[in-house]
Every structure is written in structure tokens, then in C-alpha cells.
Amino acid sequence: MRRIFDFQCSANHIFEAFVDSECREMDCRVCNEAAVRIISPVRNMLDPISGSFPGATMKWARDRERKISKERRSAE
């Protein structure tokens, strides 16, 4: 199965490539050195609108209220 993986060479160039799951090493696109597959950090975000995360919901509501009041001020 083909997936997107991050690779890093010895010169610290990091790039993504769409490769087979078995692929562990490939040439760097910048310097042509051997680059190995690395574990990339996972980015996640809490859904503030669902209400399942009260802290995120309160922050979303505050930010939304600020944005609305700013738009109202600029419209006047």
C-alpha cells in the first residue's frame, strides 16, 4: 500500500514522499544523499463546536465574540 512518509537525510533535509509501506530509504531530493524514513509528529485539534471539550468550546466562544465585536466596530 502506498502512503505519504517523511524522510530525512544526513544533511537534515526533510521531505515527504508517496511510497510503498515497505520503503525505508530513498535518495534525498536536494542533495541525493541517502534519506531514511522518520516518524513525523501527529497534529491534532479538538473540535470546539461539539461541546465535548469544554475548554476548547469556551476558547472558541471567546474568540468568536471578539471577532464579531471587532467586525461591528469596523462597520460603524
Backbone as JSON Lines, residues from 0, in Angstrom:
{"i":0,"aa":"M","n":[0.83,-1.18,0.0],"ca":[0.0,0.0,0.0],"c":[0.88,1.24,0.0]}
{"i":1,"aa":"R","n":[0.55,2.21,-0.81],"ca":[1.33,3.44,-0.9],"c":[0.78,4.47,0.08]}
{"i":2,"aa":"R","n":[1.7,5.15,0.77],"ca":[1.35,6.18,1.74],"c":[2.36,7.32,1.67]}
{"i":3,"aa":"I","n":[2.04,8.41,2.34],"ca":[2.97,9.54,2.43],"c":[3.8,9.37,3.69]}
{"i":4,"aa":"F","n":[5.13,9.39,3.52],"ca":[6.05,9.27,4.64],"c":[7.05,10.43,4.6]}
{"i":5,"aa":"D","n":[7.58,10.78,5.77],"ca":[8.64,11.78,5.87],"c":[9.99,11.07,5.82]}
{"i":6,"aa":"F","n":[10.93,11.7,5.13],"ca":[12.29,11.18,5.05],"c":[13.26,12.28,5.43]}
{"i":7,"aa":"Q","n":[14.42,11.88,6.02],"ca":[15.45,12.84,6.42],"c":[16.81,12.28,6.04]}
{"i":8,"aa":"C","n":[17.63,13.15,5.42],"ca":[18.98,12.73,5.03],"c":[19.99,13.17,6.09]}
{"i":9,"aa":"S","n":[21.26,12.84,5.89],"ca":[22.31,13.18,6.87],"c":[22.56,14.69,6.93]}
{"i":10,"aa":"A","n":[22.14,15.43,5.89],"ca":[22.29,16.89,5.88],"c":[21.05,17.58,6.48]}
{"i":11,"aa":"N","n":[20.18,16.8,7.11],"ca":[18.95,17.27,7.78],"c":[17.92,17.87,6.85]}
{"i":12,"aa":"H","n":[17.93,17.47,5.58],"ca":[16.84,17.86,4.69],"c":[15.67,16.92,4.97]}
{"i":13,"aa":"I","n":[14.48,17.48,5.18],"ca":[13.29,16.68,5.44],"c":[12.31,16.9,4.3]}
{"i":14,"aa":"F","n":[11.76,15.8,3.78],"ca":[10.8,15.89,2.69],"c":[9.81,14.75,2.79]}
{"i":15,"aa":"E","n":[8.69,14.9,2.1],"ca":[7.67,13.87,2.07],"c":[7.72,13.14,0.73]}
{"i":16,"aa":"A","n":[7.33,11.88,0.77],"ca":[7.27,11.11,-0.47],"c":[6.12,10.11,-0.38]}
{"i":17,"aa":"F","n":[5.45,9.9,-1.5],"ca":[4.37,8.93,-1.62],"c":[4.98,7.62,-2.09]}
{"i":18,"aa":"V","n":[5.19,6.69,-1.15],"ca":[5.92,5.45,-1.45],"c":[5.19,4.25,-0.86]}
{"i":19,"aa":"D","n":[5.67,3.06,-1.21],"ca":[5.14,1.83,-0.62],"c":[5.47,1.77,0.86]}
{"i":20,"aa":"S","n":[4.66,1.07,1.62],"ca":[4.86,0.96,3.07],"c":[6.19,0.3,3.42]}
{"i":21,"aa":"E","n":[6.69,-0.55,2.55],"ca":[7.95,-1.26,2.82],"c":[9.18,-0.4,2.59]}
{"i":22,"aa":"C","n":[9.06,0.71,1.91],"ca":[10.19,1.58,1.58],"c":[10.71,2.26,2.85]}
{"i":23,"aa":"R","n":[11.98,2.03,3.2],"ca":[12.58,2.6,4.4],"c":[13.65,3.64,4.08]}
{"i":24,"aa":"E","n":[14.14,3.67,2.84],"ca":[15.23,4.57,2.47],"c":[15.08,4.98,1.01]}
{"i":25,"aa":"M","n":[15.44,6.24,0.73],"ca":[15.45,6.73,-0.65],"c":[16.43,7.88,-0.77]}
{"i":26,"aa":"D","n":[16.71,8.32,-1.97],"ca":[17.64,9.43,-2.18],"c":[16.97,10.76,-1.86]}
{"i":27,"aa":"C","n":[17.74,11.65,-1.23],"ca":[17.26,12.99,-0.9],"c":[17.03,13.77,-2.2]}
{"i":28,"aa":"R","n":[15.96,14.53,-2.24],"ca":[15.64,15.31,-3.44],"c":[16.52,16.54,-3.58]}
{"i":29,"aa":"V","n":[17.18,16.95,-2.49],"ca":[18.01,18.16,-2.52],"c":[19.47,17.82,-2.81]}
{"i":30,"aa":"C","n":[20.02,16.86,-2.03],"ca":[21.46,16.6,-2.13],"c":[21.81,15.19,-2.64]}
{"i":31,"aa":"N","n":[20.81,14.37,-2.92],"ca":[20.99,13.0,-3.41],"c":[21.69,12.06,-2.44]}
{"i":32,"aa":"E","n":[21.78,12.43,-1.17],"ca":[22.3,11.53,-0.13],"c":[21.19,10.54,0.25]}
{"i":33,"aa":"A","n":[21.57,9.47,0.94],"ca":[20.57,8.51,1.4],"c":[19.73,9.13,2.51]}
{"i":34,"aa":"A","n":[18.41,9.03,2.37],"ca":[17.49,9.56,3.38],"c":[16.68,8.4,3.95]}
{"i":35,"aa":"V","n":[16.52,8.4,5.26],"ca":[15.78,7.33,5.92],"c":[14.41,7.84,6.35]}
{"i":36,"aa":"R","n":[13.48,6.91,6.45],"ca":[12.12,7.27,6.85],"c":[12.12,7.62,8.34]}
{"i":37,"aa":"I","n":[11.42,8.7,8.68],"ca":[11.35,9.13,10.08],"c":[9.89,9.16,10.53]}
{"i":38,"aa":"I","n":[9.71,9.16,11.82],"ca":[8.37,9.26,12.39],"c":[8.03,10.74,12.49]}
{"i":39,"aa":"S","n":[6.98,11.14,11.83],"ca":[6.58,12.55,11.86],"c":[5.57,12.77,12.98]}
{"i":40,"aa":"P","n":[5.57,13.97,13.56],"ca":[4.63,14.26,14.65],"c":[3.2,14.33,14.14]}
{"i":41,"aa":"V","n":[2.3,13.88,14.97],"ca":[0.88,13.91,14.63],"c":[0.3,15.24,15.07]}
{"i":42,"aa":"R","n":[-0.45,15.88,14.2],"ca":[-1.11,17.13,14.55],"c":[-2.58,16.83,14.76]}
{"i":43,"aa":"N","n":[-3.08,17.27,15.91],"ca":[-4.5,17.06,16.17],"c":[-5.11,18.35,16.7]}
{"i":44,"aa":"M","n":[-6.41,18.44,16.6],"ca":[-7.11,19.62,17.06],"c":[-8.43,19.18,17.65]}
{"i":45,"aa":"L","n":[-8.77,19.73,18.81],"ca":[-10.04,19.4,19.44],"c":[-11.16,20.13,18.71]}
{"i":46,"aa":"D","n":[-12.29,19.48,18.58],"ca":[-13.44,20.09,17.93],"c":[-14.18,20.96,18.94]}
{"i":47,"aa":"P","n":[-14.06,22.29,18.83],"ca":[-14.66,23.16,19.85],"c":[-16.17,23.28,19.74]}
{"i":48,"aa":"I","n":[-16.74,23.01,18.6],"ca":[-18.16,23.22,18.4],"c":[-19.0,22.08,18.98]}
{"i":49,"aa":"S","n":[-18.44,20.89,19.1],"ca":[-19.21,19.74,19.57],"c":[-19.63,19.87,21.03]}
{"i":50,"aa":"G","n":[-18.86,20.62,21.82],"ca":[-19.17,20.73,23.25],"c":[-18.56,19.62,24.08]}
{"i":51,"aa":"S","n":[-17.89,18.67,23.45],"ca":[-17.28,17.56,24.18],"c":[-16.03,17.99,24.94]}
{"i":52,"aa":"F","n":[-15.45,19.13,24.55],"ca":[-14.24,19.63,25.19],"c":[-14.53,21.04,25.7]}
{"i":53,"aa":"P","n":[-14.96,21.18,26.96],"ca":[-15.41,22.48,27.48],"c":[-14.38,23.59,27.35]}
{"i":54,"aa":"G","n":[-13.12,23.31,27.6],"ca":[-12.08,24.35,27.49],"c":[-11.96,24.87,26.07]}
{"i":55,"aa":"A","n":[-11.97,23.97,25.09],"ca":[-11.87,24.37,23.7],"c":[-13.13,25.12,23.27]}
{"i":56,"aa":"T","n":[-14.28,24.7,23.79],"ca":[-15.54,25.37,23.45],"c":[-15.55,26.79,23.99]}
{"i":57,"aa":"M","n":[-15.1,26.98,25.24],"ca":[-15.06,28.32,25.82],"c":[-14.1,29.23,25.05]}
{"i":58,"aa":"K","n":[-12.95,28.7,24.66],"ca":[-11.98,29.49,23.9],"c":[-12.56,29.87,22.55]}
{"i":59,"aa":"W","n":[-13.23,28.94,21.89],"ca":[-13.85,29.22,20.6],"c":[-14.91,30.31,20.74]}
{"i":60,"aa":"A","n":[-15.72,30.23,21.79],"ca":[-16.78,31.22,22.01],"c":[-16.18,32.61,22.27]}
{"i":61,"aa":"R","n":[-15.1,32.69,23.07],"ca":[-14.44,33.98,23.33],"c":[-13.87,34.56,22.05]}
{"i":62,"aa":"D","n":[-13.17,33.74,21.29],"ca":[-12.57,34.21,20.04],"c":[-13.64,34.66,19.05]}
{"i":63,"aa":"R","n":[-14.74,33.93,19.0],"ca":[-15.83,34.28,18.09],"c":[-16.45,35.61,18.51]}
{"i":64,"aa":"E","n":[-16.67,35.8,19.8],"ca":[-17.25,37.05,20.3],"c":[-16.33,38.24,20.0]}
{"i":65,"aa":"R","n":[-15.03,38.06,20.18],"ca":[-14.07,39.13,19.85],"c":[-14.12,39.49,18.37]}
{"i":66,"aa":"K","n":[-14.19,38.46,17.53],"ca":[-14.23,38.7,16.09],"c":[-15.51,39.45,15.71]}
{"i":67,"aa":"I","n":[-16.65,39.06,16.28],"ca":[-17.91,39.72,15.96],"c":[-17.88,41.17,16.42]}
{"i":68,"aa":"S","n":[-17.39,41.43,17.64],"ca":[-17.35,42.8,18.13],"c":[-16.4,43.67,17.29]}
{"i":69,"aa":"K","n":[-15.29,43.08,16.85],"ca":[-14.34,43.82,16.0],"c":[-15.0,44.16,14.66]}
{"i":70,"aa":"E","n":[-15.73,43.21,14.08],"ca":[-16.42,43.48,12.82],"c":[-17.5,44.55,12.98]}
{"i":71,"aa":"R","n":[-18.2,44.54,14.11],"ca":[-19.23,45.54,14.36],"c":[-18.62,46.94,14.49]}
{"i":72,"aa":"R","n":[-17.48,47.02,15.19],"ca":[-16.79,48.31,15.34],"c":[-16.32,48.87,14.01]}
{"i":73,"aa":"S","n":[-15.78,47.98,13.17],"ca":[-15.27,48.44,11.87],"c":[-16.41,48.8,10.91]}
{"i":74,"aa":"A","n":[-17.59,48.23,11.1],"ca":[-18.73,48.54,10.25],"c":[-19.36,49.89,10.59]}
{"i":75,"aa":"E","n":[-19.14,50.39,11.81],"ca":[-19.74,51.65,12.23],"c":[-19.01,52.85,11.71]}
